[in-house]
Amino acid sequence: MGYFFTDKTIGIKKEELQKRVKTKKLLFMKQIHSDIVEIVDKNWIPKECDAMISADEDVALVVVVADCNPVVIEDREKKVVAVVHAGRVGSYKSIVKKTILKMKEVFACKELHVSIGASIRKCCYEVGEDVAKGFEEFCEFRDGKIYLDLIALNLKDLKQIGIKSINIDSTCSCCSKKHFTYRRDKTKDRFCAVAYLK
């Protein structure tokens, strides 16, 4: 199994990503901030979803972000891998948890490892009261402002379903000069996570 997270250096340049995964077919989603999870293989035609699961060794799954959480989930024993686009809407809808439950249901996955790449963190993710409503336990209140902690929200979901093997990149994409960030720069550029079976 293999996976990697990019920064500004590679971003989502397909030719560079292809070099890294060699002959594997790159699969991109039509990301829409949903909780839709797709089972994919080399014959899959990209459609609207925000998570992909695959047991096909001929593909490399790509999730594209600019502040949202890029998540990779792997079961090395069952040889199943997934990527998830877990922004605020997806996280509110528990998309990471739903992806894992689908991996368990369809592929009988048990030993799962989760990696979360750089994303906007509570230091920078200021939201309004309407956005925070119902999720106050994941918010920090500073100087009359509200800051949302999506990592804490996703960790709670992961712990609820017994996931213990979790790796989280400490980088805040909004603080980092190495990553594209929509919140700070309103950029259309993106970075990504890529996951595949060896």
Contacts in CASP RR format, 6 or more apart in sequence:
PFRMAT RR
TARGET T0000
AUTHOR 0000-0000-0000
METHOD contacts of the structure
MODEL  1
MGYFFTDKTIGIKKEELQKRVKTKKLLFMKQIHSDIVEIVDKNWIPKECD
AMISADEDVALVVVVADCNPVVIEDREKKVVAVVHAGRVGSYKSIVKKTI
LKMKEVFACKELHVSIGASIRKCCYEVGEDVAKGFEEFCEFRDGKIYLDL
IALNLKDLKQIGIKSINIDSTCSCCSKKHFTYRRDKTKDRFCAVAYLK
1 74 0 8 1.000
1 76 0 8 1.000
1 79 0 8 1.000
1 81 0 8 1.000
1 195 0 8 1.000
1 196 0 8 1.000
1 197 0 8 1.000
1 198 0 8 1.000
2 74 0 8 1.000
2 81 0 8 1.000
2 195 0 8 1.000
2 196 0 8 1.000
2 197 0 8 1.000
2 198 0 8 1.000
3 72 0 8 1.000
3 74 0 8 1.000
3 81 0 8 1.000
3 115 0 8 1.000
3 193 0 8 1.000
3 194 0 8 1.000
3 195 0 8 1.000
3 196 0 8 1.000
4 20 0 8 1.000
4 193 0 8 1.000
4 194 0 8 1.000
5 70 0 8 1.000
5 117 0 8 1.000
5 118 0 8 1.000
5 169 0 8 1.000
5 191 0 8 1.000
5 192 0 8 1.000
5 193 0 8 1.000
6 12 0 8 1.000
6 17 0 8 1.000
6 191 0 8 1.000
6 192 0 8 1.000
6 193 0 8 1.000
6 194 0 8 1.000
7 118 0 8 1.000
7 176 0 8 1.000
7 178 0 8 1.000
7 179 0 8 1.000
7 191 0 8 1.000
8 178 0 8 1.000
8 179 0 8 1.000
8 180 0 8 1.000
8 189 0 8 1.000
8 191 0 8 1.000
9 178 0 8 1.000
10 16 0 8 1.000
10 17 0 8 1.000
10 191 0 8 1.000
11 180 0 8 1.000
11 189 0 8 1.000
11 190 0 8 1.000
11 191 0 8 1.000
11 192 0 8 1.000
12 62 0 8 1.000
12 64 0 8 1.000
12 190 0 8 1.000
12 191 0 8 1.000
12 192 0 8 1.000
14 26 0 8 1.000
17 26 0 8 1.000
17 60 0 8 1.000
17 62 0 8 1.000
17 192 0 8 1.000
17 194 0 8 1.000
18 26 0 8 1.000
20 194 0 8 1.000
21 60 0 8 1.000
21 194 0 8 1.000
21 196 0 8 1.000
23 58 0 8 1.000
24 57 0 8 1.000
24 58 0 8 1.000
24 59 0 8 1.000
24 60 0 8 1.000
24 196 0 8 1.000
25 42 0 8 1.000
25 58 0 8 1.000
25 59 0 8 1.000
25 60 0 8 1.000
26 59 0 8 1.000
26 60 0 8 1.000
26 62 0 8 1.000
26 194 0 8 1.000
27 40 0 8 1.000
27 44 0 8 1.000
27 46 0 8 1.000
27 52 0 8 1.000
27 54 0 8 1.000
27 59 0 8 1.000
27 60 0 8 1.000
27 61 0 8 1.000
27 62 0 8 1.000
28 46 0 8 1.000
28 62 0 8 1.000
28 64 0 8 1.000
29 38 0 8 1.000
29 46 0 8 1.000
29 47 0 8 1.000
29 48 0 8 1.000
29 49 0 8 1.000
29 50 0 8 1.000
29 51 0 8 1.000
29 52 0 8 1.000
29 62 0 8 1.000
29 63 0 8 1.000
29 64 0 8 1.000
29 85 0 8 1.000
30 46 0 8 1.000
30 47 0 8 1.000
30 48 0 8 1.000
30 49 0 8 1.000
31 48 0 8 1.000
31 49 0 8 1.000
31 50 0 8 1.000
31 63 0 8 1.000
31 64 0 8 1.000
31 85 0 8 1.000
32 48 0 8 1.000
32 49 0 8 1.000
32 50 0 8 1.000
33 50 0 8 1.000
33 85 0 8 1.000
33 87 0 8 1.000
33 88 0 8 1.000
33 89 0 8 1.000
33 90 0 8 1.000
34 48 0 8 1.000
34 49 0 8 1.000
34 50 0 8 1.000
34 89 0 8 1.000
34 90 0 8 1.000
34 93 0 8 1.000
34 95 0 8 1.000
35 50 0 8 1.000
35 51 0 8 1.000
35 90 0 8 1.000
35 93 0 8 1.000
35 94 0 8 1.000
35 95 0 8 1.000
35 98 0 8 1.000
36 48 0 8 1.000
36 49 0 8 1.000
36 50 0 8 1.000
36 51 0 8 1.000
37 49 0 8 1.000
37 50 0 8 1.000
37 51 0 8 1.000
37 52 0 8 1.000
37 53 0 8 1.000
37 95 0 8 1.000
37 98 0 8 1.000
37 99 0 8 1.000
37 102 0 8 1.000
38 44 0 8 1.000
38 47 0 8 1.000
38 49 0 8 1.000
38 51 0 8 1.000
38 52 0 8 1.000
38 53 0 8 1.000
39 52 0 8 1.000
39 53 0 8 1.000
39 54 0 8 1.000
39 102 0 8 1.000
39 106 0 8 1.000
40 52 0 8 1.000
40 53 0 8 1.000
40 54 0 8 1.000
40 56 0 8 1.000
40 59 0 8 1.000
40 61 0 8 1.000
41 54 0 8 1.000
41 55 0 8 1.000
41 56 0 8 1.000
41 58 0 8 1.000
41 59 0 8 1.000
42 56 0 8 1.000
42 58 0 8 1.000
42 59 0 8 1.000
44 59 0 8 1.000
50 84 0 8 1.000
50 85 0 8 1.000
50 86 0 8 1.000
50 90 0 8 1.000
50 95 0 8 1.000
51 82 0 8 1.000
51 83 0 8 1.000
51 84 0 8 1.000
51 85 0 8 1.000
51 95 0 8 1.000
51 96 0 8 1.000
51 98 0 8 1.000
51 99 0 8 1.000
52 61 0 8 1.000
52 63 0 8 1.000
52 82 0 8 1.000
52 83 0 8 1.000
53 80 0 8 1.000
53 81 0 8 1.000
53 82 0 8 1.000
53 99 0 8 1.000
53 102 0 8 1.000
53 103 0 8 1.000
53 106 0 8 1.000
53 107 0 8 1.000
54 61 0 8 1.000
54 80 0 8 1.000
54 81 0 8 1.000
54 82 0 8 1.000
54 197 0 8 1.000
55 78 0 8 1.000
55 79 0 8 1.000
55 80 0 8 1.000
55 81 0 8 1.000
55 107 0 8 1.000
55 197 0 8 1.000
56 197 0 8 1.000
57 79 0 8 1.000
57 196 0 8 1.000
57 197 0 8 1.000
57 198 0 8 1.000
59 196 0 8 1.000
60 194 0 8 1.000
60 195 0 8 1.000
60 196 0 8 1.000
61 81 0 8 1.000
61 82 0 8 1.000
61 83 0 8 1.000
61 194 0 8 1.000
61 195 0 8 1.000
61 196 0 8 1.000
62 83 0 8 1.000
62 192 0 8 1.000
62 193 0 8 1.000
62 194 0 8 1.000
63 70 0 8 1.000
63 71 0 8 1.000
63 83 0 8 1.000
63 84 0 8 1.000
63 85 0 8 1.000
63 192 0 8 1.000
63 193 0 8 1.000
64 70 0 8 1.000
64 85 0 8 1.000
64 190 0 8 1.000
64 191 0 8 1.000
64 192 0 8 1.000
65 85 0 8 1.000
65 87 0 8 1.000
65 119 0 8 1.000
65 173 0 8 1.000
65 190 0 8 1.000
65 191 0 8 1.000
65 192 0 8 1.000
65 193 0 8 1.000
66 173 0 8 1.000
66 180 0 8 1.000
66 181 0 8 1.000
66 182 0 8 1.000
66 187 0 8 1.000
66 189 0 8 1.000
66 190 0 8 1.000
66 191 0 8 1.000
67 87 0 8 1.000
67 119 0 8 1.000
67 120 0 8 1.000
67 125 0 8 1.000
67 173 0 8 1.000
67 174 0 8 1.000
67 181 0 8 1.000
67 182 0 8 1.000
67 183 0 8 1.000
68 85 0 8 1.000
68 86 0 8 1.000
68 87 0 8 1.000
68 88 0 8 1.000
68 119 0 8 1.000
68 120 0 8 1.000
69 84 0 8 1.000
69 85 0 8 1.000
69 86 0 8 1.000
69 87 0 8 1.000
69 91 0 8 1.000
69 116 0 8 1.000
69 117 0 8 1.000
69 119 0 8 1.000
69 150 0 8 1.000
69 151 0 8 1.000
69 154 0 8 1.000
70 83 0 8 1.000
70 84 0 8 1.000
70 85 0 8 1.000
70 86 0 8 1.000
70 116 0 8 1.000
70 117 0 8 1.000
70 118 0 8 1.000
70 119 0 8 1.000
70 191 0 8 1.000
70 192 0 8 1.000
70 193 0 8 1.000
71 83 0 8 1.000
71 84 0 8 1.000
71 85 0 8 1.000
71 86 0 8 1.000
71 96 0 8 1.000
71 99 0 8 1.000
71 114 0 8 1.000
71 115 0 8 1.000
71 116 0 8 1.000
71 117 0 8 1.000
71 154 0 8 1.000
71 193 0 8 1.000
72 81 0 8 1.000
72 82 0 8 1.000
72 83 0 8 1.000
72 84 0 8 1.000
72 114 0 8 1.000
72 115 0 8 1.000
72 193 0 8 1.000
72 195 0 8 1.000
73 81 0 8 1.000
73 82 0 8 1.000
73 83 0 8 1.000
73 84 0 8 1.000
73 96 0 8 1.000
73 99 0 8 1.000
73 100 0 8 1.000
73 103 0 8 1.000
73 112 0 8 1.000
73 113 0 8 1.000
73 114 0 8 1.000
73 115 0 8 1.000
74 80 0 8 1.000
74 81 0 8 1.000
74 82 0 8 1.000
74 112 0 8 1.000
74 113 0 8 1.000
74 115 0 8 1.000
74 195 0 8 1.000
75 81 0 8 1.000
75 103 0 8 1.000
75 107 0 8 1.000
75 109 0 8 1.000
75 110 0 8 1.000
75 111 0 8 1.000
75 112 0 8 1.000
75 113 0 8 1.000
76 111 0 8 1.000
76 113 0 8 1.000
77 110 0 8 1.000
77 111 0 8 1.000
78 107 0 8 1.000
78 108 0 8 1.000
78 109 0 8 1.000
78 110 0 8 1.000
78 111 0 8 1.000
79 197 0 8 1.000
80 103 0 8 1.000
80 107 0 8 1.000
80 109 0 8 1.000
81 195 0 8 1.000
81 196 0 8 1.000
81 197 0 8 1.000
82 99 0 8 1.000
82 100 0 8 1.000
82 103 0 8 1.000
82 195 0 8 1.000
83 193 0 8 1.000
83 194 0 8 1.000
83 195 0 8 1.000
84 95 0 8 1.000
84 96 0 8 1.000
84 99 0 8 1.000
85 95 0 8 1.000
86 95 0 8 1.000
86 96 0 8 1.000
86 116 0 8 1.000
86 150 0 8 1.000
86 154 0 8 1.000
87 119 0 8 1.000
87 150 0 8 1.000
88 127 0 8 1.000
88 131 0 8 1.000
88 148 0 8 1.000
88 150 0 8 1.000
91 150 0 8 1.000
91 153 0 8 1.000
91 154 0 8 1.000
92 135 0 8 1.000
92 153 0 8 1.000
94 157 0 8 1.000
96 114 0 8 1.000
96 154 0 8 1.000
96 157 0 8 1.000
96 158 0 8 1.000
97 157 0 8 1.000
97 158 0 8 1.000
97 160 0 8 1.000
97 161 0 8 1.000
100 109 0 8 1.000
100 112 0 8 1.000
100 114 0 8 1.000
100 158 0 8 1.000
100 161 0 8 1.000
100 163 0 8 1.000
101 161 0 8 1.000
103 109 0 8 1.000
103 112 0 8 1.000
104 110 0 8 1.000
111 165 0 8 1.000
112 163 0 8 1.000
112 165 0 8 1.000
113 165 0 8 1.000
113 166 0 8 1.000
113 167 0 8 1.000
114 158 0 8 1.000
114 163 0 8 1.000
114 165 0 8 1.000
114 166 0 8 1.000
114 167 0 8 1.000
115 166 0 8 1.000
115 167 0 8 1.000
115 168 0 8 1.000
115 169 0 8 1.000
115 193 0 8 1.000
116 151 0 8 1.000
116 154 0 8 1.000
116 166 0 8 1.000
116 167 0 8 1.000
116 168 0 8 1.000
116 169 0 8 1.000
117 168 0 8 1.000
117 169 0 8 1.000
117 171 0 8 1.000
117 193 0 8 1.000
118 169 0 8 1.000
118 171 0 8 1.000
118 172 0 8 1.000
118 173 0 8 1.000
118 176 0 8 1.000
118 178 0 8 1.000
118 179 0 8 1.000
118 191 0 8 1.000
119 150 0 8 1.000
119 151 0 8 1.000
119 172 0 8 1.000
119 173 0 8 1.000
120 150 0 8 1.000
120 172 0 8 1.000
120 173 0 8 1.000
120 174 0 8 1.000
120 181 0 8 1.000
120 183 0 8 1.000
121 149 0 8 1.000
121 150 0 8 1.000
121 151 0 8 1.000
121 172 0 8 1.000
121 174 0 8 1.000
121 175 0 8 1.000
122 140 0 8 1.000
122 147 0 8 1.000
122 148 0 8 1.000
122 149 0 8 1.000
122 151 0 8 1.000
122 152 0 8 1.000
123 147 0 8 1.000
123 172 0 8 1.000
123 174 0 8 1.000
123 175 0 8 1.000
124 147 0 8 1.000
124 172 0 8 1.000
124 174 0 8 1.000
124 175 0 8 1.000
124 183 0 8 1.000
124 184 0 8 1.000
125 147 0 8 1.000
125 148 0 8 1.000
125 149 0 8 1.000
125 150 0 8 1.000
125 174 0 8 1.000
125 183 0 8 1.000
126 145 0 8 1.000
126 146 0 8 1.000
126 147 0 8 1.000
126 148 0 8 1.000
127 139 0 8 1.000
127 146 0 8 1.000
127 147 0 8 1.000
127 148 0 8 1.000
128 146 0 8 1.000
129 146 0 8 1.000
131 146 0 8 1.000
131 148 0 8 1.000
132 139 0 8 1.000
132 146 0 8 1.000
132 148 0 8 1.000
135 148 0 8 1.000
135 153 0 8 1.000
138 148 0 8 1.000
138 149 0 8 1.000
138 150 0 8 1.000
138 152 0 8 1.000
138 153 0 8 1.000
138 156 0 8 1.000
139 146 0 8 1.000
139 147 0 8 1.000
139 148 0 8 1.000
139 149 0 8 1.000
140 146 0 8 1.000
140 147 0 8 1.000
140 149 0 8 1.000
141 147 0 8 1.000
151 168 0 8 1.000
155 166 0 8 1.000
158 166 0 8 1.000
171 178 0 8 1.000
171 179 0 8 1.000
173 179 0 8 1.000
173 180 0 8 1.000
173 181 0 8 1.000
173 183 0 8 1.000
173 191 0 8 1.000
174 181 0 8 1.000
174 183 0 8 1.000
174 184 0 8 1.000
179 191 0 8 1.000
180 187 0 8 1.000
180 189 0 8 1.000
180 190 0 8 1.000
180 191 0 8 1.000
181 187 0 8 1.000
END
